[in-house]
Amino acid sequence: MHAVVFGNVTAIIQRMYSRRSLYHTKWRDLKDFFTLHQIPKELKQRMQDYFQTTWSLNHGIDIQETLKEFPEELRGDVSMHLHREILQLPIFEAASQGCLKLLSLHIRTNFCAPGEYLIHRGDALSYIYYICNGSMEVVQNDMVVAILGKGDLVGSDMKMHLQSSSMGCNGPGGGGDGPPGGTGGQRGGDIVIKSSSDVRALTYCDLKCIHMQGLVEVLRLYPEYQQQFTNDIQHDLTFNVREGYEAEVSTIQPQNWQLRSYTQTNSLKRFSAIDS
């Protein structure tokens, strides 16, 4: 009995030292990188802060690297568990279990330190972001127009992505095997959806990121859910940063600019309350 207990304790201690050794190895590699490439002090500090914070969150364990050895079915079940917080949002209530499982494989975890930009104005929008913890601000023309916090969604609606996907599959020169959406190419009606705003972290932020190209691929497999999701996302986004979105809404609702979307209005009200 004593031998079993001693053996277990020894194994635990060995794992602790192994993990600590890996940390120190990566830290030394990072310092060597700074020296080799003469990284400026400000960038160096940002990289060090990011490394230390992310290590404290995941202990150096890469989720995707760990899961890639397992079959897709099992990866889907594990991914649903890891991303259950975002998958329990009302916008996904009508999705089937199979749809959620495929969707979970396109969700990634991200982290933002204070002052870091999640999105720059003019960036191609590739993700919808869900804020698990922390606070962020949306900036347009050097003015803060919204404050985002835990539980908020920021990104783009799906209308143009799905139109692009449909053109890519059915339009001239389009092929069903090409990637839906756009990342800069023009084949098959591909387009680039850009951001109208900067989104910057005010505090340390934990985020879940849904890859939009992957989301489009999943929605194409579940057309019965696609239309509902497309309609719901326009209202469930706390702030829609798609370039041209505000102009579209102001054209539809010229009498009341702040009715551009229920959630976007809530975000503006929250910012006004904080500001006052």
BAFI-3210 file (N, C-alpha, C; in Angstrom, 3 decimals, decimal comma, padded with zeros to 6 digits):
// residues 276
n [1|2|3|4|5|6|7|8|9|10|11|12|13|14|15|16|17|18|19|20|21|22|23|24|25|26|27|28|29|30|31|32|33|34|35|36|37|38|39|40|41|42|43|44|45|46|47|48|49|50|51|52|53|54|55|56|57|58|59|60|61|62|63|64|65|66|67|68|69|70|71|72|73|74|75|76|77|78|79|80|81|82|83|84|85|86|87|88|89|90|91|92|93|94|95|96|97|98|99|100|101|102|103|104|105|106|107|108|109|110|111|112|113|114|115|116|117|118|119|120|121|122|123|124|125|126|127|128|129|130|131|132|133|134|135|136|137|138|139|140|141|142|143|144|145|146|147|148|149|150|151|152|153|154|155|156|157|158|159|160|161|162|163|164|165|166|167|168|169|170|171|172|173|174|175|176|177|178|179|180|181|182|183|184|185|186|187|188|189|190|191|192|193|194|195|196|197|198|199|200|201|202|203|204|205|206|207|208|209|210|211|212|213|214|215|216|217|218|219|220|221|222|223|224|225|226|227|228|229|230|231|232|233|234|235|236|237|238|239|240|241|242|243|244|245|246|247|248|249|250|251|252|253|254|255|256|257|258|259|260|261|262|263|264|265|266|267|268|269|270|271|272|273|274|275|276]
n.u [000,826|001,878|003,869|002,435|001,183|003,464|004,564|002,599|002,703|005,315|005,103|003,355|004,918|006,993|005,615|004,946|007,475|008,259|006,443|007,143|009,750|009,325|008,081|010,188|011,966|010,603|010,418|013,106|013,638|012,018|013,288|015,731|014,799|014,046|016,546|017,913|016,410|016,301|014,115|011,989|011,607|008,929|007,349|008,500|007,720|004,954|004,774|005,901|004,049|001,777|002,591|003,053|000,532|-001,193|000,001|-000,566|-003,232|-003,569|-001,492|000,430|-000,666|-001,784|-004,878|-005,914|-003,799|-003,686|-006,165|-006,133|-005,308|-007,424|-010,523|-012,985|-015,624|-015,278|-013,676|-015,526|-017,417|-015,819|-015,109|-017,623|-018,071|-015,960|-016,603|-019,098|-020,293|-020,667|-022,155|-024,545|-025,947|-028,906|-029,125|-028,306|-030,172|-032,042|-030,542|-029,519|-028,172|-026,125|-025,416|-024,458|-022,274|-020,549|-020,188|-018,861|-016,279|-015,208|-014,677|-012,568|-010,371|-009,448|-007,376|-007,000|-004,938|-004,959|-005,346|-004,645|-005,529|-008,397|-009,764|-009,013|-009,986|-010,992|-009,943|-010,168|-012,995|-013,027|-013,998|-016,574|-016,880|-017,133|-017,432|-016,117|-015,051|-014,088|-013,587|-014,281|-013,802|-015,499|-014,412|-014,952|-013,894|-012,105|-013,690|-015,252|-017,803|-019,185|-019,297|-018,233|-018,931|-018,857|-020,497|-021,257|-021,597|-019,592|-018,979|-019,718|-022,805|-024,353|-025,256|-023,928|-021,798|-023,053|-024,331|-022,109|-021,079|-023,123|-022,951|-020,424|-020,837|-022,814|-022,639|-021,172|-018,232|-018,015|-017,352|-018,426|-016,617|-014,892|-013,636|-016,077|-017,204|-014,861|-011,416|-009,934|-009,645|-011,209|-012,511|-015,338|-017,214|-016,237|-015,885|-014,634|-015,283|-015,201|-014,109|-015,749|-014,871|-012,644|-011,820|-011,004|-009,236|-010,044|-009,549|-008,049|-009,080|-011,033|-011,910|-014,191|-013,999|-015,672|-015,069|-015,806|-015,884|-015,872|-018,286|-020,109|-019,820|-020,872|-023,531|-024,445|-024,716|-026,860|-029,526|-032,086|-031,713|-030,193|-031,456|-032,843|-030,747|-029,354|-031,181|-031,459|-028,870|-028,449|-029,839|-028,893|-026,212|-024,197|-022,729|-022,465|-019,903|-019,569|-018,524|-020,432|-022,818|-024,179|-024,943|-026,772|-028,827|-029,551|-030,670|-032,910|-034,249|-034,680|-035,860|-035,205|-032,253|-031,074|-032,429|-031,126|-030,364|-031,526|-029,750|-027,441|-028,272|-028,697|-026,053|-025,046|-026,583|-025,616|-023,007|-023,498|-024,592|-022,425|-020,684|-021,970]
n.v [-001,201|001,259|001,512|001,893|004,382|005,986|005,697|006,949|009,591|010,229|010,131|012,288|014,446|014,275|014,929|017,566|018,786|018,301|019,846|022,364|022,507|022,573|025,063|026,809|026,250|027,196|029,859|030,638|030,279|032,281|034,585|034,337|034,724|037,421|038,628|037,764|038,904|041,529|042,765|045,489|047,228|047,756|045,993|043,629|043,542|043,276|040,781|039,131|039,465|038,381|035,719|034,763|035,076|033,504|031,041|030,640|030,174|027,916|026,189|025,556|023,671|022,754|022,828|022,098|020,667|018,550|017,280|016,457|013,888|012,260|010,637|012,244|012,259|011,916|014,137|016,100|015,765|016,379|019,002|020,235|020,135|021,763|024,219|024,837|027,028|029,116|027,719|027,395|029,683|031,607|031,867|029,492|027,628|026,363|024,703|021,479|018,534|017,396|019,525|021,378|019,962|019,829|022,560|023,258|022,425|024,469|026,497|028,549|029,309|032,455|035,210|038,421|041,108|044,069|047,039|045,855|045,273|043,735|043,818|045,760|048,778|048,340|045,818|042,477|040,587|037,684|036,221|035,643|036,999|036,003|037,273|036,003|036,756|039,923|043,284|045,384|047,993|049,710|051,541|054,287|056,522|057,733|057,942|056,537|054,320|052,236|050,022|046,837|043,750|040,840|038,092|039,334|039,577|040,163|041,147|040,215|040,184|037,458|037,695|038,656|036,890|034,425|034,969|035,293|032,719|031,283|032,336|031,468|028,763|028,474|030,466|032,035|030,485|029,471|026,930|024,047|022,924|024,809|027,087|028,554|031,980|034,735|035,569|037,422|036,676|036,610|034,615|032,848|034,654|035,397|037,537|040,229|040,896|043,727|045,496|048,181|049,436|049,901|047,480|047,209|045,927|046,607|045,470|042,404|039,881|037,011|035,041|033,483|032,312|032,142|030,704|032,201|031,273|028,529|028,381|029,096|026,886|024,864|025,767|025,527|022,815|022,377|023,462|023,916|025,195|027,324|029,720|030,676|031,151|033,118|035,236|035,604|036,261|038,870|040,312|039,346|039,972|041,984|044,159|045,097|045,090|045,180|046,668|049,174|048,362|050,106|052,174|050,842|050,240|052,771|053,721|052,118|052,743|055,704|057,530|056,990|056,676|055,216|052,852|050,920|048,344|046,022|044,990|046,428|048,963|048,607|048,278|050,829|052,294|051,220|052,146|054,892|055,083|054,354|056,387|058,609]
n.w [000,000|000,898|-000,983|-003,340|-002,861|-002,540|-005,076|-006,684|-005,710|-006,424|-009,231|-009,664|-008,793|-010,644|-013,005|-012,417|-012,317|-014,915|-016,400|-015,437|-016,306|-019,056|-019,271|-018,514|-020,562|-022,844|-022,096|-022,068|-024,777|-025,786|-024,801|-026,127|-028,693|-028,558|-028,298|-030,603|-032,695|-032,009|-030,629|-029,921|-026,734|-025,878|-027,463|-026,629|-023,929|-024,201|-025,458|-023,496|-021,389|-022,592|-023,043|-020,399|-019,212|-020,833|-020,423|-017,734|-017,964|-019,648|-019,097|-020,948|-022,622|-025,707|-027,051|-029,596|-030,666|-028,894|-029,330|-031,981|-032,514|-032,055|-033,100|-035,270|-034,270|-031,492|-030,978|-031,545|-029,449|-027,216|-027,864|-027,784|-025,054|-024,113|-025,207|-024,266|-023,032|-024,933|-026,811|-025,555|-025,888|-026,728|-029,505|-030,602|-029,890|-031,571|-033,113|-034,234|-032,551|-034,048|-035,702|-033,806|-032,874|-035,109|-035,450|-033,105|-033,597|-034,992|-033,303|-031,398|-028,666|-027,342|-026,265|-024,829|-023,901|-021,776|-023,675|-026,060|-029,475|-030,700|-033,088|-035,915|-037,571|-040,894|-041,081|-042,405|-041,666|-039,953|-037,862|-035,382|-032,230|-028,848|-025,668|-022,863|-020,413|-019,021|-020,400|-023,193|-025,669|-028,306|-031,005|-033,088|-035,500|-033,685|-031,447|-028,615|-028,939|-027,860|-025,060|-024,302|-022,638|-020,452|-021,911|-024,245|-027,827|-030,645|-033,967|-037,300|-039,176|-041,040|-043,607|-046,037|-046,156|-046,596|-048,994|-050,613|-050,425|-051,694|-054,294|-054,897|-055,137|-057,067|-058,971|-061,953|-062,845|-060,368|-057,969|-056,302|-054,581|-053,679|-051,130|-049,017|-048,588|-048,220|-048,466|-049,668|-052,290|-055,582|-056,854|-057,973|-056,885|-054,416|-051,607|-049,552|-046,252|-044,350|-041,357|-039,680|-037,477|-034,636|-032,199|-028,913|-026,096|-022,726|-020,315|-019,090|-021,232|-021,866|-024,602|-026,922|-030,195|-033,180|-036,200|-039,206|-041,856|-041,445|-040,052|-042,066|-043,749|-042,122|-041,806|-044,409|-044,577|-042,978|-043,903|-042,907|-040,532|-041,200|-042,223|-040,006|-038,198|-039,622|-039,553|-036,757|-035,841|-036,583|-034,697|-032,312|-032,126|-030,159|-030,993|-034,280|-036,449|-039,140|-042,146|-043,604|-042,494|-040,679|-042,372|-044,000|-042,154|-041,268|-043,562|-043,823|-041,475|-041,200|-039,478|-036,892|-035,652|-033,565|-033,485|-034,886|-034,250|-031,868|-029,875|-030,414|-029,769|-027,040|-026,257|-026,759|-024,951|-022,588|-022,636|-022,498|-019,970|-018,369|-019,030|-018,023]
ca.u [000,000|002,776|004,601|001,515|001,047|004,748|004,702|001,700|003,253|006,506|004,642|002,801|006,054|007,690|004,826|005,080|008,796|008,286|005,727|007,940|010,913|008,849|007,872|011,483|012,540|009,918|010,776|014,468|013,514|011,441|014,335|016,676|014,130|014,166|017,926|018,258|015,714|016,363|012,733|011,902|011,209|007,472|006,873|008,997|006,874|003,649|004,932|006,116|002,772|000,886|003,087|002,841|-000,901|-001,754|000,517|-001,306|-004,569|-003,605|-000,324|001,212|-001,338|-002,478|-006,092|-006,027|-002,732|-004,070|-007,342|-006,010|-005,046|-008,651|-011,482|-013,796|-016,783|-014,837|-013,254|-016,736|-017,984|-014,940|-015,222|-018,900|-017,887|-015,050|-017,209|-020,515|-020,819|-021,141|-023,151|-025,805|-026,597|-030,215|-029,019|-028,043|-031,185|-032,753|-029,597|-029,518|-026,957|-025,095|-024,992|-023,642|-021,008|-019,697|-019,885|-017,881|-014,941|-014,744|-014,567|-011,242|-010,228|-008,503|-007,086|-006,562|-004,444|-005,407|-004,711|-004,459|-006,659|-008,978|-010,076|-008,704|-010,835|-010,492|-009,547|-011,110|-013,653|-012,977|-014,545|-017,510|-016,242|-017,964|-016,608|-016,377|-014,688|-013,361|-014,295|-013,685|-014,458|-015,609|-014,003|-015,180|-013,434|-011,472|-014,676|-015,764|-019,244|-019,817|-018,509|-018,663|-018,533|-019,128|-021,732|-021,526|-021,134|-019,170|-018,532|-020,516|-023,919|-023,952|-025,938|-023,008|-021,003|-023,864|-024,516|-020,844|-020,996|-024,061|-022,386|-019,266|-021,267|-023,739|-022,396|-020,218|-016,878|-018,039|-017,264|-018,931|-015,557|-014,072|-013,995|-017,077|-016,738|-013,745|-010,267|-009,138|-009,746|-012,457|-013,043|-016,661|-017,983|-015,675|-015,776|-013,997|-016,109|-014,257|-014,608|-015,929|-014,493|-011,605|-012,283|-009,796|-009,447|-009,830|-009,029|-007,742|-010,309|-011,101|-012,851|-014,430|-014,016|-016,271|-014,529|-016,986|-015,878|-016,332|-019,708|-020,840|-019,796|-021,817|-024,891|-024,816|-025,091|-028,117|-030,314|-033,280|-031,296|-029,431|-032,226|-033,130|-029,512|-029,061|-032,067|-031,220|-027,557|-028,536|-030,370|-028,157|-024,915|-024,202|-022,273|-022,146|-018,820|-019,416|-018,470|-021,651|-024,020|-024,899|-025,559|-027,940|-029,880|-030,027|-031,527|-034,172|-034,907|-034,148|-036,482|-034,667|-030,934|-030,698|-033,142|-030,397|-030,524|-031,878|-028,581|-026,495|-028,817|-028,396|-024,638|-024,881|-027,163|-024,708|-021,884|-023,971|-024,755|-021,079|-020,090|-022,598]
ca.v [000,000|002,418|001,592|002,468|005,810|006,626|005,723|007,970|010,899|010,430|010,428|013,651|015,372|014,246|015,696|018,977|019,244|018,246|021,019|023,540|022,499|023,026|026,505|027,491|026,090|028,140|031,213|030,897|030,432|033,598|035,572|034,222|035,345|038,873|039,032|037,486|039,796|042,892|043,200|046,699|046,994|047,722|044,729|042,562|043,491|042,744|039,344|038,466|039,459|037,431|034,359|034,381|034,976|032,333|029,836|030,458|029,700|026,579|025,409|025,121|022,578|023,191|022,018|021,534|019,673|017,393|016,603|016,050|012,452|011,525|010,655|013,458|012,127|012,165|015,535|016,910|015,693|017,130|020,422|020,720|020,353|022,883|025,475|024,750|028,339|029,840|026,908|027,485|030,956|031,434|031,808|028,112|026,741|025,594|023,856|020,064|018,076|017,216|020,863|021,939|019,228|020,315|023,960|023,348|022,195|025,723|027,503|028,616|030,163|033,550|036,010|039,786|041,882|045,466|047,865|045,135|045,359|042,501|044,123|047,106|049,263|047,930|044,401|041,472|039,932|036,231|035,565|036,247|036,874|035,975|037,678|035,177|037,584|041,125|044,436|045,914|049,181|049,848|052,911|054,750|057,904|058,180|058,085|055,284|054,276|051,148|049,233|045,439|042,993|039,408|037,660|040,073|039,071|041,217|040,592|040,574|039,302|036,410|037,869|038,754|035,663|033,378|035,341|034,982|031,261|030,843|032,708|030,619|027,410|028,433|031,531|031,769|030,181|028,962|025,491|023,624|022,457|025,929|027,548|029,608|033,230|035,326|036,047|038,283|036,275|036,975|033,462|032,354|035,622|035,624|038,934|040,484|041,680|044,487|046,104|049,631|049,951|049,261|046,867|047,179|045,404|047,506|044,618|041,073|039,319|035,654|035,080|032,351|032,832|031,243|030,976|032,444|030,384|027,243|028,526|029,048|025,499|024,105|026,216|024,963|021,414|022,371|024,592|024,175|026,078|028,435|030,955|031,171|031,702|034,359|036,278|035,827|036,842|040,320|040,898|038,862|040,638|043,182|045,235|044,625|045,951|045,057|047,918|049,416|047,926|051,245|052,902|050,064|050,361|054,159|053,883|051,436|053,406|057,063|058,354|056,702|056,070|054,287|051,580|050,131|046,959|046,000|044,783|047,521|050,065|048,305|048,538|052,275|052,754|050,825|053,067|056,198|055,000|054,355|057,700|059,592]
ca.w [000,000|000,978|-002,250|-004,336|-002,546|-002,837|-006,532|-007,219|-005,352|-007,264|-010,594|-009,660|-008,690|-011,931|-013,970|-012,063|-012,742|-016,372|-016,881|-015,098|-017,208|-020,362|-019,155|-018,526|-021,901|-023,735|-021,669|-022,578|-026,233|-026,039|-024,559|-027,245|-029,832|-028,372|-028,553|-031,995|-033,626|-031,472|-030,433|-029,077|-025,352|-025,748|-028,026|-025,755|-022,735|-024,598|-025,713|-022,209|-020,664|-023,259|-022,791|-018,999|-018,918|-021,510|-019,754|-016,484|-018,314|-020,272|-018,668|-022,109|-023,329|-026,918|-027,176|-030,942|-030,822|-028,083|-029,868|-033,385|-032,595|-031,781|-034,221|-035,338|-033,393|-030,125|-030,929|-031,486|-028,097|-026,310|-028,224|-027,259|-023,616|-023,899|-025,663|-023,907|-022,636|-026,111|-027,508|-024,816|-026,181|-027,377|-030,965|-031,008|-029,309|-032,600|-033,843|-033,850|-031,882|-035,068|-036,122|-032,729|-032,791|-036,194|-035,188|-032,007|-034,142|-035,601|-032,238|-030,788|-027,489|-027,560|-025,082|-025,145|-022,765|-021,829|-024,684|-027,310|-030,408|-031,209|-034,482|-036,394|-038,658|-042,200|-041,064|-042,905|-040,535|-040,099|-036,676|-034,450|-030,922|-027,649|-024,532|-021,669|-019,265|-019,378|-020,946|-024,414|-026,198|-029,761|-031,339|-034,456|-035,706|-032,436|-030,386|-028,062|-029,204|-027,108|-024,119|-024,336|-021,451|-020,408|-022,536|-025,474|-029,121|-031,561|-035,250|-038,468|-039,516|-041,992|-044,891|-047,161|-046,211|-047,205|-050,394|-051,272|-050,512|-052,715|-055,585|-055,141|-055,499|-058,191|-059,931|-063,012|-062,389|-058,997|-057,801|-054,999|-053,716|-053,214|-049,800|-048,993|-048,003|-048,940|-047,723|-050,507|-053,679|-056,236|-057,568|-057,581|-056,124|-053,093|-051,227|-048,269|-045,332|-043,535|-040,130|-039,675|-036,156|-033,830|-030,949|-028,085|-024,742|-021,594|-019,243|-019,603|-021,791|-022,401|-025,715|-027,812|-031,559|-034,172|-037,528|-040,034|-043,013|-040,936|-039,725|-043,337|-044,213|-041,296|-042,123|-045,709|-044,352|-042,222|-044,455|-042,099|-039,439|-041,770|-042,329|-038,663|-037,648|-040,348|-039,014|-035,330|-035,563|-036,759|-033,471|-031,145|-032,044|-029,331|-031,884|-035,632|-036,939|-040,598|-042,892|-044,368|-041,768|-040,121|-043,480|-044,413|-041,159|-041,245|-044,745|-043,536|-040,351|-041,173|-038,450|-035,557|-035,856|-032,517|-033,632|-035,879|-033,826|-030,448|-029,037|-030,609|-028,990|-025,641|-026,040|-026,712|-023,691|-021,514|-022,679|-022,025|-018,507|-017,776|-019,272|-017,136]
c.u [000,868|003,518|003,740|001,381|002,328|004,951|003,840|002,220|004,463|006,114|004,101|003,917|006,824|006,952|004,939|006,410|008,903|007,611|006,518|009,157|010,517|008,630|009,190|012,161|011,923|010,265|012,171|014,449|012,977|012,486|015,384|016,106|014,242|015,558|018,278|017,662|015,619|014,956|012,707|011,295|009,686|006,889|007,288|008,098|005,508|003,716|005,122|004,817|001,824|001,298|002,759|001,361|-001,518|-001,248|-000,238|-002,712|-004,574|-002,422|000,463|000,589|-002,128|-003,668|-006,160|-004,994|-003,078|-005,178|-007,143|-005,763|-006,318|-009,606|-012,414|-014,988|-016,413|-014,363|-014,456|-017,349|-017,146|-015,062|-016,534|-018,806|-017,039|-015,714|-018,692|-021,100|-021,392|-022,232|-024,507|-026,514|-027,928|-030,129|-028,793|-029,102|-031,838|-031,838|-029,660|-028,191|-025,816|-024,536|-024,077|-022,282|-020,042|-019,265|-018,805|-016,449|-014,362|-014,657|-013,175|-011,302|-009,178|-008,375|-006,576|-006,115|-004,932|-004,618|-004,499|-005,735|-007,103|-009,257|-009,639|-009,717|-010,200|-010,007|-010,615|-011,683|-013,733|-013,663|-015,706|-016,954|-017,283|-017,060|-017,008|-016,117|-013,964|-014,242|-013,533|-014,448|-014,447|-015,361|-014,263|-014,765|-012,921|-012,466|-015,146|-017,284|-019,943|-018,804|-019,087|-018,150|-018,907|-020,486|-022,061|-020,930|-020,747|-018,625|-019,439|-021,713|-023,501|-024,469|-024,973|-022,128|-021,778|-024,164|-023,269|-020,690|-021,890|-023,549|-021,209|-019,655|-022,024|-023,439|-021,402|-018,832|-016,831|-017,977|-017,681|-017,832|-014,708|-014,529|-015,030|-016,517|-015,569|-012,645|-009,360|-009,231|-011,083|-013,072|-014,410|-017,434|-017,456|-015,560|-015,073|-014,923|-015,155|-014,939|-014,692|-015,344|-013,242|-012,277|-011,048|-010,125|-009,158|-009,225|-008,561|-009,048|-010,109|-012,208|-013,010|-014,630|-014,595|-015,740|-015,680|-017,029|-016,341|-017,810|-020,559|-020,921|-020,798|-023,254|-025,354|-025,245|-026,429|-028,991|-031,550|-032,966|-030,655|-030,199|-032,514|-031,898|-029,189|-029,914|-031,710|-029,908|-027,582|-029,007|-029,544|-026,754|-025,037|-023,732|-021,846|-021,111|-018,624|-019,478|-019,734|-022,919|-024,843|-025,591|-026,821|-029,104|-030,430|-030,907|-032,901|-034,962|-034,413|-034,704|-035,865|-033,357|-030,623|-031,512|-032,404|-030,346|-030,746|-030,637|-027,573|-026,968|-028,525|-026,947|-024,376|-025,435|-026,232|-023,520|-022,285|-024,112|-023,418|-020,471|-020,651|-022,235]
c.v [001,261|002,613|002,233|003,972|006,550|006,749|006,801|009,379|011,221|010,806|011,850|014,683|015,430|015,046|017,194|019,531|019,255|019,478|022,295|023,644|022,989|024,534|027,254|027,376|027,085|029,585|031,584|031,089|031,814|034,688|035,537|034,874|036,870|039,357|038,890|038,512|041,237|043,499|044,429|046,393|046,872|046,421|043,558|042,407|042,899|041,237|038,572|038,368|038,422|035,997|033,912|034,207|033,746|031,039|029,573|029,911|028,264|025,682|024,836|024,001|023,149|022,264|021,331|020,447|018,394|016,587|016,015|014,555|011,617|011,611|011,856|013,415|012,466|013,608|016,466|016,926|016,510|018,629|021,015|020,984|021,602|024,224|025,550|026,112|029,087|029,053|026,914|028,822|030,710|031,272|030,384|027,126|025,845|024,652|022,419|019,712|017,920|018,540|021,484|021,263|019,691|021,758|024,103|023,152|023,443|026,855|027,408|029,530|031,228|034,354|037,371|040,471|043,325|046,274|047,191|045,242|043,961|042,647|045,560|047,500|048,899|046,492|043,544|040,720|038,432|035,501|036,366|035,975|036,921|036,275|036,873|035,964|038,823|042,198|044,979|047,167|049,146|051,312|053,180|056,214|058,523|058,449|056,709|055,287|053,155|050,511|047,820|044,714|041,532|039,090|038,353|039,374|040,248|040,573|041,085|039,647|038,412|036,641|037,837|037,518|034,551|033,686|035,006|033,492|030,724|031,157|031,818|029,236|027,388|029,439|031,138|031,549|029,599|027,467|025,115|023,219|023,590|026,381|028,645|030,861|033,759|035,752|036,858|037,924|036,674|035,800|033,099|033,321|035,845|037,122|039,026|041,359|042,384|045,139|047,622|050,269|049,262|048,662|046,591|046,727|046,480|046,761|043,314|040,405|037,888|035,624|033,699|032,920|031,787|031,633|031,063|031,559|028,994|027,260|028,450|027,616|024,649|024,476|025,679|023,505|021,292|023,540|024,912|025,117|027,360|029,749|031,542|031,801|033,049|035,511|036,630|036,561|038,359|041,015|040,507|039,439|041,878|044,383|044,626|045,577|045,835|046,422|048,063|049,053|049,119|052,054|052,180|050,291|051,784|054,453|053,275|052,175|054,846|057,915|058,142|055,942|055,013|053,003|050,643|048,658|046,964|045,924|045,898|048,750|049,847|048,614|050,030|052,841|052,428|051,779|054,437|056,202|055,063|055,743|058,751|059,361]
c.w [000,000|-000,334|-003,337|-004,131|-002,921|-004,350|-007,173|-006,941|-006,216|-008,687|-010,700|-009,642|-010,008|-012,991|-013,703|-012,551|-014,259|-016,963|-016,612|-016,010|-018,596|-020,364|-019,274|-019,885|-022,879|-023,384|-022,158|-024,091|-026,587|-025,843|-025,664|-028,502|-029,757|-028,767|-030,027|-032,951|-033,122|-031,336|-029,519|-027,712|-025,204|-026,281|-027,149|-024,533|-023,058|-024,827|-024,412|-021,413|-021,257|-022,951|-021,371|-018,667|-019,568|-020,873|-018,460|-016,750|-018,826|-019,917|-019,848|-022,907|-024,503|-027,160|-028,534|-031,176|-030,062|-028,742|-031,257|-033,564|-032,455|-032,975|-034,129|-034,384|-031,948|-029,964|-030,826|-030,101|-027,107|-026,582|-027,717|-025,756|-023,358|-024,216|-025,306|-023,555|-023,833|-026,839|-026,799|-025,028|-026,906|-028,890|-031,476|-030,508|-030,352|-033,377|-033,335|-033,180|-032,878|-035,552|-035,073|-032,642|-033,878|-035,947|-034,120|-032,484|-034,790|-034,578|-031,616|-029,565|-027,769|-026,280|-025,521|-023,861|-022,884|-022,864|-026,019|-028,163|-030,822|-032,702|-034,768|-037,474|-039,995|-042,253|-041,746|-041,705|-040,766|-038,953|-036,088|-033,053|-029,800|-026,463|-023,298|-020,392|-019,773|-019,996|-022,155|-024,835|-027,718|-030,096|-032,813|-034,547|-034,406|-031,311|-029,925|-028,215|-028,448|-026,175|-024,101|-023,099|-021,565|-021,019|-023,837|-026,692|-029,999|-032,829|-036,354|-038,592|-040,682|-043,410|-046,076|-047,291|-046,919|-048,663|-051,193|-051,466|-051,611|-054,113|-055,942|-055,605|-056,818|-059,292|-060,984|-062,445|-061,004|-058,985|-056,415|-054,054|-053,176|-051,841|-049,848|-048,360|-048,781|-048,021|-048,624|-051,965|-054,253|-056,981|-057,031|-056,715|-054,718|-052,825|-049,886|-047,443|-044,376|-042,335|-040,267|-038,417|-035,629|-032,596|-030,100|-026,671|-023,704|-020,407|-019,884|-020,021|-022,259|-023,444|-026,338|-029,213|-032,505|-035,544|-038,525|-041,270|-042,608|-040,602|-040,987|-043,850|-043,437|-041,644|-043,468|-045,573|-043,624|-042,683|-043,634|-040,935|-039,973|-041,750|-040,954|-038,037|-038,294|-039,833|-037,575|-035,062|-035,710|-035,492|-032,252|-031,033|-031,165|-030,142|-033,208|-036,225|-038,450|-041,264|-043,745|-043,635|-041,278|-041,214|-043,953|-043,455|-041,118|-042,443|-044,502|-042,465|-040,228|-040,039|-037,074|-035,697|-034,807|-032,537|-034,578|-035,528|-032,337|-029,576|-029,206|-029,832|-027,510|-025,314|-025,920|-025,405|-022,524|-021,456|-022,138|-020,517|-017,800|-017,877|-018,341|-015,663]
res [m|h|a|v|v|f|g|n|v|t|a|i|i|q|r|m|y|s|r|r|s|l|y|h|t|k|w|r|d|l|k|d|f|f|t|l|h|q|i|p|k|e|l|k|q|r|m|q|d|y|f|q|t|t|w|s|l|n|h|g|i|d|i|q|e|t|l|k|e|f|p|e|e|l|r|g|d|v|s|m|h|l|h|r|e|i|l|q|l|p|i|f|e|a|a|s|q|g|c|l|k|l|l|s|l|h|i|r|t|n|f|c|a|p|g|e|y|l|i|h|r|g|d|a|l|s|y|i|y|y|i|c|n|g|s|m|e|v|v|q|n|d|m|v|v|a|i|l|g|k|g|d|l|v|g|s|d|m|k|m|h|l|q|s|s|s|m|g|c|n|g|p|g|g|g|g|d|g|p|p|g|g|t|g|g|q|r|g|g|d|i|v|i|k|s|s|s|d|v|r|a|l|t|y|c|d|l|k|c|i|h|m|q|g|l|v|e|v|l|r|l|y|p|e|y|q|q|q|f|t|n|d|i|q|h|d|l|t|f|n|v|r|e|g|y|e|a|e|v|s|t|i|q|p|q|n|w|q|l|r|s|y|t|q|t|n|s|l|k|r|f|s|a|i|d|s]
***
